[in-house]
Amino acid sequence: MGSVTEILHEIQSLAAGGDKASCDTVRRKYLAQLSAHTGRNTIAYYSGFLAKPEIDSEITDEDKHGFMGAIHGLERAKGLDLLIHTPGGNIAATQSLVDYLHRMFGTDIRAIVPQIAMSAGTMLACSCKETRVCPHFPSPGDLTVTL
């Protein structure tokens, strides 16, 4: 995967070529590459709360429907890698979501936090068997916590 600048150029190039869903195209490409690399199902749960703080982007009961759609048809035996970037949200909604994920994948869920998982996002990450937190400073790499 390229740098942020390279990915932005890739998105802009696709958009200039007429791809009206260039961001989604690139996102899906890199999620598929991660899934192929790990041999696991991979989905992303994120919001643009840092770029657009005026938009309500917290975990709610409605998010469970999105997870159901994303998980439908996945091979449960492969487990789940869940990328999380969220300011948090409703605790009851998060508990319901965790219960659903555990019913679908048992304990074979790995959280990957590339930047921020606050509040209920932390609860979601901590409900996973393994959590990878990817610090950007002071050195590249990741911190893995296995429960």
N, C-alpha and C positions, 0 to 999 in steps of 0.2 A: 504494500500500500504506500502511496506517495505522501508527501507532506501536505499540509493544509493548502498551501498555495497551489500545488500540483492538482489536488482534488478540485479546488475551485476552478482552475483552468479547464479541467476535464468537464465539469458541469457547464461552464460557459461555452465550451466548444460544442457540446451536445445541443445546448439551447440554440446556439447560432445555426446549427444544422437542422433545426425544426423540431427537436425533441421537446415537447411541451412539459414533459415530466422528467426533465434532466436530473433534478435532485433525487427523485425517487429511483431513477435508473441507476445512478451511481451508488446510492445507498444499498439497493438490492444486490448490486454487483459485489460490493465489499462484504456484505453479510453472507452471501453465497460462498465467497472465497474463505471466510473465516470458518463457516460450517464445513466446507470441504477439507480444510486444514485440520480441524479438530475431530471430524467424523461425528459431530453432535448437531442436534437441532440448534439453531441460533435465531433469536428474535431480539428486537430492540424496543425498549420502553424509554422514551425521552420526550422532553419538551423544550421549547425555545424560551424558557423563563428568563434566561440571562439576556437574550437579545430583545425580547418583547415582554418586559415585566408587567405591562398593563393587561396582558391576557391571563385569564385564570387557567393555570396549567398544573393544578394539583391532582393527586390521585383521588378519584371519585368512584362511586359504584358503577358508573358508565364505562370505566376502563375495563372492567371484567369482560364486557361484551367484545371489546377489541382484542383482548387476550384470547377469548374463545375463538374468534375468527382467525387469529394468527396461528393458533395451535391446532385447529381443525385439520385433520389429515396428516399430522406429523407422526413419525414413527416413535412411539413412546419409549421403546427400548434404547434409543440413542441418547436419552437424557436431554437436558436443555441447558444451553448457555444463554443467559439473560443479560443483555447490556442495559444498564440502568443509568439514567441521567435525569434527576427530578428534584424539585424543591420539597417533596414530601406531599402530605395531604391528609385525608381523612383516615383515622386509625381503623375504624370498623370496615371501611372499604378495603383497606390494605389487608386486614385479617381475612376477609372473605376471599380476596385474590390469592393470598398465600395458601389458604385451604384448597382452593381450586387447583393451583399449580401442584400442590402435593398429591392431590387425587389423580392428576394426570401423569406426573413423573416420579412419584414417590419422593425419595430424598436425593435423587440424581439431578440436582439443579445447581448450576454454578453461576454466580453473579459476577459480572464484569462491570466495574465502575470506572469509566474512563476519566470522569471529572468529579461530579457531585451526585451524591445520593443522601439528601438531608431528611431529617425527621422520619416520616413514614417510609421514605425511600431507604433509609438505613435499616428500618425494621424489615423491609422486603429483602434487602441484601443479606441481612443476618439470618433470615429464615432459610437460606440456601446452605447446602452441604459445604460449599466452598465459595469464598469471595475473593476476587482479584481486584485490588485497588491499584490503579495505574498512575503513580505519581509522575509528574513532569519535571519536578525539581527535587533534589539537585542533580539526580542522574537518571538515565533511562532505565527501564525495567518495570517490574511490578512487585507488589507485596501480596502474598497469598496467605489467607487465613482459612484453615480447614476446621470445620466444626465436627 
